[in-house]
Amino acid sequence: MNKQQPVLNRPKTFTEKLFIQRQLVFMSVPIVLYIILFSYVPIWGWTMAFQNFRPARTFFQQEWVGFKWFVFLFTDKIFLRTIRNTLAMSLINTALGYITAIGFALLLNEVKNVLFKRTIQTISYLPHFLSWVIVTGLVSSMLAVENGTINDILLFFHLIDEPLLWLSKPNYFWGIIGGTYVWKEVGWNTIIYLAAMVGIDPTLYEAAEIDGCNRYHKMWHITLPGIKPTIIIMLIMSIGHILDAGFEMQYLLRNGLIQDVADTIDIYVLMYGLQHSNYSMATAAGMFKNVVNISLIFIANSIAKRAGEERLI
């Protein structure tokens, strides 16, 4: 009696895997084409950063100037000032955003009344859906000299003797930007941390309670370590936007008195690049920002990997 020969489980080739998963491949084609068309094809425009670009000329008629515009940017005091402003406001927004979002999530996680918890959470993330134009209008009204809410409150409690010109004091501007960012985004940023807290094993809290731990001990020794991977991943992603301090709010609130602390790289590109038809300089500034952001993501990811923490890649 002939014994049946065993079938060898050889690894499938790439073509065979594609055929087996052909439905998924066909479903992903539109997404891949979208990414290629809108994310990779525009990178061709970076060549303008190395040219004296003139719209009326074809690609082969452009004058190539090498790193002229990069040298110009890093010798321009205005651009260096915008880098300082961008970094400062971005770091303020990131630090305040992380501290408030994590702290607010910890507090909400301790609320036992489900209805009250959902109500507070809903109210907190509603400002996220307001456009920055509307938010800027609200900020301007609240900080106004006449009938401004902030000045009225401070005057009522005799904390100031006369209304302050908030939007004419450079020392206040970065704080205004940071405070507004927290008010607008803290509720939305809290959602992901609350979702991470749901995945923590409830028996850990029960064991800690048996050992006599209070709420603060449980938050410090269980909740925070439980969401530590999420915190690190979110931090790495935020580092990739370190040169994206914003545009709308700074542009709408800026004036001649606070221009030196309000201008960001995006505003510089608009004011000194696009409005003066200097597309090469604008492209060089945008290219610098993107290259730095991408590099920082890889650096932060590498540091997290060496530290044995969660990482993106």
VODO-932217 format. One record per residue (C-alpha): y, z, x. Coordinates in Angstrom, 3 decimals. Each point is the difference from the previous one (the first is absolute). Layout:
residues N
+----------+----------+----------+
:       yy :       zz :       xx :
+----------+----------+----------+
:        Y :        Z :        X :
...
+----------+----------+----------+
This chain:
residues 313
+----------+----------+----------+
:       yy :       zz :       xx :
+----------+----------+----------+
:    0.000 :    0.000 :    0.000 :
:    3.266 :   -1.131 :    1.465 :
:    2.636 :    2.636 :    0.289 :
:    3.503 :   -0.958 :   -1.111 :
:    2.323 :   -0.283 :    2.956 :
:    2.958 :    2.428 :   -0.190 :
:    3.370 :   -1.624 :   -0.460 :
:    2.351 :    0.742 :    2.847 :
:    3.339 :    1.498 :   -1.070 :
:    2.201 :   -2.086 :    2.234 :
:    3.774 :    0.560 :   -0.237 :
:    1.783 :   -2.425 :   -2.294 :
:    2.335 :   -2.534 :    1.503 :
:    3.691 :   -0.153 :   -0.846 :
:   -0.580 :   -3.085 :   -2.164 :
:   -2.770 :    1.719 :   -1.953 :
:    2.198 :    3.036 :   -0.611 :
:    2.773 :   -2.259 :   -1.289 :
:   -2.411 :   -1.733 :   -2.361 :
:   -1.361 :    3.294 :   -1.340 :
:    3.514 :    1.324 :   -0.599 :
:    1.482 :   -3.328 :   -1.093 :
:    1.454 :    1.445 :   -3.212 :
:    2.014 :    2.559 :    1.970 :
:    1.048 :   -2.671 :    2.489 :
:    1.319 :   -2.269 :   -2.772 :
:    1.851 :    2.945 :   -1.574 :
:    1.683 :    0.857 :    3.310 :
:    1.165 :   -3.554 :    0.774 :
:    3.283 :    0.242 :   -2.004 :
:    0.851 :    3.322 :    1.669 :
:   -0.728 :   -1.356 :    3.470 :
:    2.122 :   -3.080 :   -0.667 :
:    2.818 :    2.200 :   -1.318 :
:   -0.057 :    2.151 :    3.147 :
:   -0.088 :   -3.033 :    2.276 :
:    2.818 :   -1.728 :   -1.861 :
:    2.385 :    2.937 :   -0.324 :
:   -0.956 :    2.214 :    2.955 :
:   -1.073 :   -2.265 :    2.842 :
:    1.674 :   -3.356 :   -0.544 :
:    3.520 :    1.566 :    0.061 :
:   -0.725 :    1.327 :    3.513 :
:    0.714 :   -3.570 :    1.108 :
:    3.644 :    0.817 :   -0.710 :
:    0.009 :    2.442 :    2.917 :
:    0.524 :   -3.000 :    2.246 :
:    3.657 :    0.078 :   -1.121 :
:    0.450 :    3.151 :    2.088 :
:   -0.439 :   -2.135 :    3.120 :
:    2.339 :   -2.799 :   -1.104 :
:    3.621 :   -0.697 :   -0.784 :
:   -1.203 :   -0.831 :   -3.472 :
:    1.977 :   -2.556 :   -2.017 :
:   -1.245 :   -0.733 :   -3.541 :
:    1.020 :   -3.661 :    0.174 :
:   -2.323 :   -0.681 :    2.941 :
:   -3.745 :   -0.509 :   -0.021 :
:   -2.319 :    2.316 :    1.880 :
:   -0.175 :   -2.325 :    3.015 :
:    3.792 :   -0.355 :    0.150 :
:    0.654 :    3.747 :    0.286 :
:    1.409 :    1.405 :    3.233 :
:   -2.371 :    2.512 :    1.600 :
:    1.745 :    2.971 :    1.628 :
:   -2.850 :    2.334 :    0.875 :
:    0.803 :    3.709 :   -0.372 :
:    3.760 :   -0.518 :   -0.295 :
:    0.298 :    1.664 :   -3.399 :
:   -2.163 :    2.964 :    0.957 :
:    2.192 :    0.589 :    3.047 :
:    3.051 :   -0.283 :   -2.248 :
:   -1.370 :    2.560 :   -2.455 :
:   -0.797 :    2.618 :    2.620 :
:    3.417 :   -0.374 :    1.599 :
:    1.815 :    0.188 :   -3.336 :
:    1.344 :    3.511 :   -0.659 :
:   -0.011 :   -0.588 :   -3.761 :
:   -3.711 :   -0.887 :   -0.025 :
:   -0.898 :    2.989 :    2.173 :
:    1.955 :    2.186 :   -2.423 :
:   -1.953 :   -1.423 :   -2.944 :
:   -3.265 :    0.818 :    1.794 :
:    1.193 :    3.600 :    0.353 :
:    0.955 :    0.168 :   -3.670 :
:   -3.245 :   -1.592 :   -1.134 :
:   -2.175 :    2.339 :    2.062 :
:    1.953 :    3.082 :   -1.069 :
:   -0.100 :   -0.751 :   -3.723 :
:   -3.627 :   -1.108 :    0.147 :
:   -1.092 :    3.175 :    1.795 :
:    1.974 :    2.148 :   -2.448 :
:   -1.546 :   -1.789 :   -2.984 :
:   -3.505 :    0.219 :    1.470 :
:    0.248 :    3.685 :    0.930 :
:    1.566 :    1.086 :   -3.279 :
:   -2.319 :   -2.260 :   -1.985 :
:   -3.135 :    1.451 :    1.606 :
:    1.026 :    3.634 :   -0.195 :
:    1.142 :   -0.167 :   -3.623 :
:   -2.895 :   -2.181 :   -1.220 :
:   -2.699 :    2.178 :    1.577 :
:    1.735 :    3.219 :   -1.059 :
:    0.511 :   -1.229 :   -3.564 :
:   -3.630 :   -1.143 :   -0.188 :
:   -1.198 :    3.432 :    1.165 :
:    2.100 :    1.717 :   -2.660 :
:   -1.137 :   -2.336 :   -2.776 :
:   -3.610 :    0.466 :    1.031 :
:    0.360 :    3.726 :   -0.659 :
:    1.280 :   -0.519 :   -3.559 :
:   -2.818 :    0.778 :   -2.428 :
:    1.707 :   -1.138 :   -3.210 :
:   -0.980 :   -3.687 :   -0.174 :
:    2.720 :   -0.977 :   -2.493 :
:    2.760 :    1.633 :    2.033 :
:   -1.368 :   -1.510 :    3.214 :
:   -0.067 :   -3.542 :   -1.418 :
:    3.477 :    0.404 :   -1.478 :
:    1.518 :    1.091 :    3.323 :
:   -1.837 :   -2.745 :    1.876 :
:    1.189 :   -2.671 :   -2.435 :
:    3.613 :    1.170 :    0.187 :
:   -0.123 :    0.102 :    3.794 :
:   -1.184 :   -3.569 :    0.520 :
:    2.154 :   -1.679 :   -2.674 :
:    2.930 :   -0.545 :    2.458 :
:   -2.316 :   -2.212 :    2.074 :
:    0.290 :   -2.697 :   -2.666 :
:    3.808 :   -0.091 :    0.174 :
:    1.466 :   -2.771 :    2.128 :
:    2.022 :    0.984 :    3.053 :
:    3.068 :   -1.548 :   -1.631 :
:   -0.240 :    2.466 :   -2.903 :
:   -0.734 :    2.876 :    2.377 :
:    3.014 :   -0.906 :    2.119 :
:    2.200 :    0.005 :   -3.096 :
:   -1.270 :    3.459 :   -0.938 :
:    0.621 :    1.307 :    3.511 :
:    3.535 :   -1.408 :    0.035 :
:    0.757 :    1.636 :   -3.346 :
:   -1.416 :    3.370 :    1.023 :
:    1.912 :    0.003 :    3.296 :
:    3.275 :   -1.234 :   -1.486 :
:    3.160 :    1.973 :    0.737 :
:    1.049 :    0.126 :   -3.658 :
:   -2.600 :    1.194 :   -2.516 :
:   -2.735 :   -0.160 :    2.629 :
:   -2.869 :    2.342 :   -0.856 :
:   -0.491 :    1.271 :    3.547 :
:    3.677 :    0.804 :    0.532 :
:    0.272 :    1.650 :   -3.426 :
:   -2.969 :    2.273 :    0.731 :
:    1.294 :    0.972 :    3.438 :
:    3.469 :    0.690 :   -1.403 :
:   -1.443 :    2.068 :   -2.848 :
:   -1.815 :    2.289 :    2.435 :
:    3.062 :    0.065 :    2.323 :
:   -1.996 :   -1.470 :    2.866 :
:    2.807 :   -2.467 :    0.722 :
:    3.749 :    0.172 :   -0.609 :
:    0.531 :   -3.680 :   -0.787 :
:   -2.200 :   -3.015 :   -0.797 :
:   -1.699 :   -1.588 :    2.985 :
:    0.067 :   -3.710 :    0.782 :
:   -3.742 :   -0.180 :    0.526 :
:   -0.166 :   -3.752 :    0.572 :
:    2.788 :    0.018 :    2.580 :
:   -1.574 :    2.561 :    2.346 :
:   -2.402 :   -1.531 :    2.564 :
:   -1.654 :    3.379 :    0.563 :
:   -1.243 :    0.119 :   -3.597 :
:   -1.306 :   -3.538 :   -0.399 :
:   -3.469 :    0.335 :    1.544 :
:   -0.597 :    3.186 :   -1.996 :
:    1.023 :   -1.786 :   -3.209 :
:   -2.440 :   -2.823 :    0.745 :
:   -2.833 :    2.451 :    0.771 :
:    0.635 :    2.142 :   -3.077 :
:    0.159 :   -3.017 :   -2.287 :
:   -3.224 :   -1.407 :    1.454 :
:   -1.780 :    3.303 :   -0.655 :
:    1.257 :    0.159 :   -3.589 :
:   -1.102 :   -3.558 :   -0.702 :
:   -3.382 :   -0.088 :    1.755 :
:   -1.374 :    3.553 :    0.220 :
:   -1.886 :   -0.206 :   -3.286 :
:   -1.503 :   -3.383 :    0.805 :
:   -1.033 :    1.079 :    3.522 :
:   -1.635 :    3.099 :   -1.437 :
:   -2.529 :   -1.984 :   -2.051 :
:   -2.174 :   -1.018 :    2.948 :
:   -0.181 :    3.565 :    1.335 :
:   -0.968 :    1.350 :   -3.423 :
:   -2.729 :   -2.652 :   -0.144 :
:   -1.268 :    1.141 :    3.401 :
:   -0.056 :    3.630 :   -1.161 :
:   -2.277 :   -0.931 :   -2.911 :
:   -2.680 :   -0.954 :    2.538 :
:   -0.108 :    3.469 :    1.571 :
:   -3.200 :    1.922 :   -0.816 :
:    0.878 :    2.704 :   -2.599 :
:   -2.660 :    2.316 :    1.415 :
:    2.151 :    0.464 :    3.083 :
:    2.699 :    1.601 :   -2.136 :
:   -2.574 :    2.180 :   -1.745 :
:   -1.408 :    1.199 :    3.307 :
:    3.510 :    0.694 :    1.322 :
:    0.858 :    1.973 :   -3.132 :
:   -3.141 :    2.102 :    0.411 :
:    1.079 :    0.724 :    3.575 :
:    3.335 :    1.271 :   -1.287 :
:    2.259 :   -2.954 :    0.837 :
:    3.158 :   -0.371 :   -2.034 :
:    1.565 :   -3.304 :   -1.056 :
:    1.975 :   -0.424 :    3.210 :
:   -3.074 :    0.525 :    2.143 :
:   -1.937 :   -2.552 :   -2.050 :
:    2.810 :   -2.541 :    0.291 :
:    0.218 :    0.475 :    3.761 :
:   -3.707 :    0.200 :    0.854 :
:   -1.565 :   -2.276 :   -2.651 :
:    2.481 :   -2.323 :   -1.705 :
:    1.981 :   -1.111 :    3.042 :
:   -3.108 :   -0.628 :    2.194 :
:   -1.563 :   -1.821 :   -2.965 :
:    2.870 :   -2.485 :   -0.261 :
:    0.570 :   -0.248 :    3.749 :
:   -1.607 :   -3.492 :    0.286 :
:    2.275 :   -1.272 :   -2.794 :
:    3.067 :    1.493 :    1.682 :
:   -0.839 :   -1.714 :    3.289 :
:   -0.655 :   -3.380 :   -1.636 :
:    3.289 :    0.189 :   -1.902 :
:    1.803 :    1.016 :    3.179 :
:   -1.383 :   -2.990 :    1.898 :
:    1.101 :   -2.318 :   -2.798 :
:    3.468 :    1.569 :   -0.041 :
:    0.346 :   -0.456 :    3.754 :
:   -0.444 :   -3.716 :   -0.639 :
:    3.250 :    0.071 :   -1.991 :
:    2.030 :    2.035 :    2.462 :
:    2.633 :   -2.749 :    0.263 :
:    0.172 :   -0.461 :   -3.778 :
:    2.568 :    2.627 :   -0.914 :
:    1.117 :   -1.884 :   -3.091 :
:    2.643 :   -2.531 :   -0.946 :
:    1.279 :    0.279 :   -3.579 :
:    1.285 :    3.554 :    0.023 :
:    1.606 :   -0.204 :    3.436 :
:    1.588 :   -3.345 :   -0.816 :
:    1.406 :    1.117 :   -3.363 :
:    1.305 :    3.375 :    1.224 :
:    1.443 :   -1.141 :    3.318 :
:    3.737 :   -0.272 :    0.537 :
:    2.347 :   -0.262 :    2.941 :
:    0.015 :    3.761 :    0.582 :
:   -3.786 :    0.387 :    0.312 :
:   -0.986 :   -3.489 :    1.147 :
:   -0.908 :    1.193 :    3.481 :
:   -2.762 :    2.258 :   -1.385 :
:   -0.989 :   -2.074 :   -3.049 :
:   -0.920 :   -3.368 :    1.502 :
:   -3.713 :   -0.664 :    0.473 :
:   -1.813 :   -2.913 :    1.626 :
:   -0.352 :   -1.753 :   -3.357 :
:    3.728 :    0.309 :   -0.667 :
:    0.722 :   -1.274 :    3.508 :
:   -2.177 :   -3.048 :   -0.631 :
:    1.897 :   -0.720 :   -3.209 :
:    3.527 :    0.694 :    1.234 :
:   -0.109 :   -1.477 :    3.494 :
:   -2.832 :   -2.483 :   -0.339 :
:   -0.411 :   -1.643 :   -3.383 :
:    3.631 :    0.208 :   -1.150 :
:    1.134 :   -1.621 :    3.260 :
:   -2.815 :   -2.588 :   -0.147 :
:   -1.414 :    1.349 :    3.268 :
:   -3.589 :   -0.358 :   -1.113 :
:   -1.401 :    0.272 :    3.513 :
:    1.528 :    3.415 :    0.594 :
:   -1.095 :    1.195 :   -3.459 :
:   -3.557 :   -1.176 :    0.695 :
:   -0.026 :    1.716 :    3.395 :
:    1.105 :    3.298 :   -1.566 :
:   -2.620 :   -0.249 :   -2.749 :
:   -2.680 :   -0.980 :    2.512 :
:    0.861 :    3.010 :    2.170 :
:   -0.320 :    2.337 :   -2.987 :
:   -3.371 :   -1.383 :   -1.081 :
:   -1.483 :   -0.029 :    3.497 :
:    1.028 :    3.634 :    0.556 :
:   -1.439 :    1.074 :   -3.367 :
:   -3.323 :   -1.755 :    0.640 :
:   -0.217 :    1.418 :    3.526 :
:    0.644 :    3.526 :   -1.240 :
:   -2.824 :   -0.315 :   -2.544 :
:   -2.491 :   -0.906 :    2.742 :
:    1.299 :    2.763 :    2.281 :
:   -0.211 :    2.637 :   -2.745 :
:   -3.456 :   -1.236 :   -0.999 :
:   -1.172 :    0.183 :    3.630 :
:    1.345 :    3.552 :    0.389 :
:   -1.772 :    1.070 :   -3.199 :
:   -3.236 :   -1.582 :    1.243 :
:    0.147 :    1.825 :    3.329 :
:    0.772 :    3.256 :   -1.791 :
:   -3.076 :   -0.479 :   -2.182 :
:    2.019 :   -0.280 :   -3.196 :
:   -0.082 :   -2.489 :   -2.864 :
:    1.480 :   -3.415 :    0.762 :
:    0.721 :   -3.309 :   -1.645 :
:   -2.176 :   -2.165 :    2.249 :
+----------+----------+----------+
